[in-house]
């Protein structure tokens, strides 16, 4: 129960934040995703953060993201990729709309080839 209380406090702070983030499609960012329900991907650590891929930028405030995990599963809902000799996976089934206020810090930009493959796979499962 404490995680929900801590997440609510942080969520209020994020909501009131006036800091503007500059982001683009294909960017990978750390984002505060919070404490979620069931099998939704939670954030971790004190900022309830998780890396996310920006799939679509609608404007300066709203974006469509896909969470990233280090636990790759061999199925059509995961897209695996390597970074610094480690395997990660974009979770295609957990596409979600978020506020740019959740973005914390940029990690890197995904290659255009990988990004186009991911977009095609997301379209195929939707």
C-alpha positions as CSV (number, residue, x, y, z in Angstrom):
1,X,0.0,0.0,0.0
2,X,2.9,2.4,0.7
3,X,3.9,2.4,-3.0
4,X,0.5,3.8,-4.0
5,X,0.9,6.6,-1.4
6,X,4.5,7.4,-2.5
7,X,3.4,7.3,-6.2
8,X,0.4,9.6,-5.5
9,X,2.8,12.2,-3.9
10,X,5.2,12.0,-6.8
11,X,2.3,12.2,-9.3
12,X,1.1,15.4,-7.8
13,X,4.6,16.9,-8.0
14,X,4.8,15.8,-11.7
15,X,1.4,17.3,-12.5
16,X,2.4,20.7,-11.0
17,X,5.7,20.8,-12.8
18,X,6.2,23.6,-15.3
19,X,9.4,22.1,-16.9
20,X,9.0,21.7,-20.6
21,X,10.6,18.6,-22.2
22,X,11.8,18.5,-25.8
23,X,11.3,15.0,-27.2
24,X,10.8,13.3,-30.6
25,X,9.5,10.1,-32.0
26,X,12.1,7.3,-31.8
27,X,13.5,8.8,-28.6
28,X,14.0,6.5,-25.6
29,X,13.5,8.2,-22.2
30,X,13.2,7.3,-18.6
31,X,9.6,8.1,-17.6
32,X,7.7,8.0,-14.4
33,X,5.0,5.4,-15.1
34,X,4.0,4.9,-11.5
35,X,2.5,2.0,-9.6
36,X,0.1,0.2,-11.9
37,X,-2.5,-2.5,-11.6
38,X,-2.3,-6.2,-12.5
39,X,0.2,-6.9,-15.3
40,X,0.7,-3.3,-16.5
41,X,4.3,-2.4,-16.4
42,X,5.2,-0.5,-13.2
43,X,8.0,2.0,-12.8
44,X,10.8,1.2,-10.4
45,X,12.9,3.0,-7.8
46,X,11.9,6.3,-6.1
47,X,10.7,7.9,-9.3
48,X,8.7,4.9,-10.4
49,X,10.5,5.1,-13.6
50,X,10.9,2.8,-16.6
51,X,12.5,3.3,-20.0
52,X,10.0,4.0,-22.8
53,X,10.1,4.4,-26.5
54,X,8.2,7.4,-27.9
55,X,6.0,6.0,-30.7
56,X,4.1,9.1,-31.6
57,X,4.3,12.8,-30.6
58,X,0.9,14.5,-30.8
59,X,2.1,17.9,-29.5
60,X,4.4,19.3,-26.8
61,X,2.3,17.8,-24.0
62,X,1.0,14.4,-25.2
63,X,2.7,11.3,-26.6
64,X,2.2,7.6,-27.3
65,X,4.8,5.4,-25.7
66,X,5.8,1.7,-25.4
67,X,7.5,0.5,-22.2
68,X,10.8,-1.2,-22.4
69,X,11.9,-4.2,-20.3
70,X,15.1,-6.1,-19.8
71,X,13.1,-9.4,-19.6
72,X,12.7,-10.4,-23.3
73,X,10.0,-13.0,-24.1
74,X,9.9,-14.8,-27.4
75,X,6.4,-13.9,-28.7
76,X,4.7,-11.4,-31.0
77,X,4.1,-8.8,-28.3
78,X,7.8,-8.2,-27.6
79,X,10.4,-6.6,-29.9
80,X,13.9,-7.4,-28.8
81,X,17.0,-5.2,-29.4
82,X,20.6,-5.0,-28.2
83,X,22.1,-2.0,-26.5
84,X,25.6,-2.0,-24.9
85,X,25.8,-5.8,-25.2
86,X,22.5,-6.2,-23.3
87,X,19.1,-7.4,-24.6
88,X,16.0,-5.3,-24.0
89,X,12.5,-5.5,-25.4
90,X,9.8,-3.1,-26.3
91,X,6.5,-4.4,-25.0
92,X,4.2,-3.9,-28.0
93,X,1.0,-4.8,-26.2
94,X,1.3,-2.1,-23.6
95,X,1.1,1.0,-25.9
96,X,-0.1,3.9,-23.8
97,X,-0.8,7.7,-24.0
98,X,1.1,9.8,-21.4
99,X,1.8,13.4,-20.6
100,X,5.2,14.8,-21.4
101,X,5.4,15.7,-17.7
102,X,6.2,12.1,-17.0
103,X,9.4,12.2,-19.0
104,X,12.5,12.4,-16.8
105,X,15.7,12.2,-19.0
106,X,16.6,11.1,-22.5
107,X,18.6,7.9,-22.9
108,X,19.1,7.8,-26.7
109,X,17.4,7.6,-30.1
110,X,16.4,4.3,-31.6
111,X,17.6,3.6,-35.2
112,X,15.1,4.4,-37.9
113,X,15.1,0.8,-39.2
114,X,14.2,-0.6,-35.7
115,X,11.6,2.1,-35.2
116,X,9.9,1.4,-38.5
117,X,9.8,-2.4,-37.7
118,X,8.2,-1.6,-34.3
119,X,5.6,0.7,-35.8
120,X,4.7,-2.0,-38.3
121,X,4.4,-4.6,-35.5
122,X,2.2,-2.3,-33.4
123,X,-0.1,-1.7,-36.4
124,X,-0.3,-5.5,-37.0
125,X,-1.4,-6.3,-33.4
126,X,-3.9,-3.5,-33.2
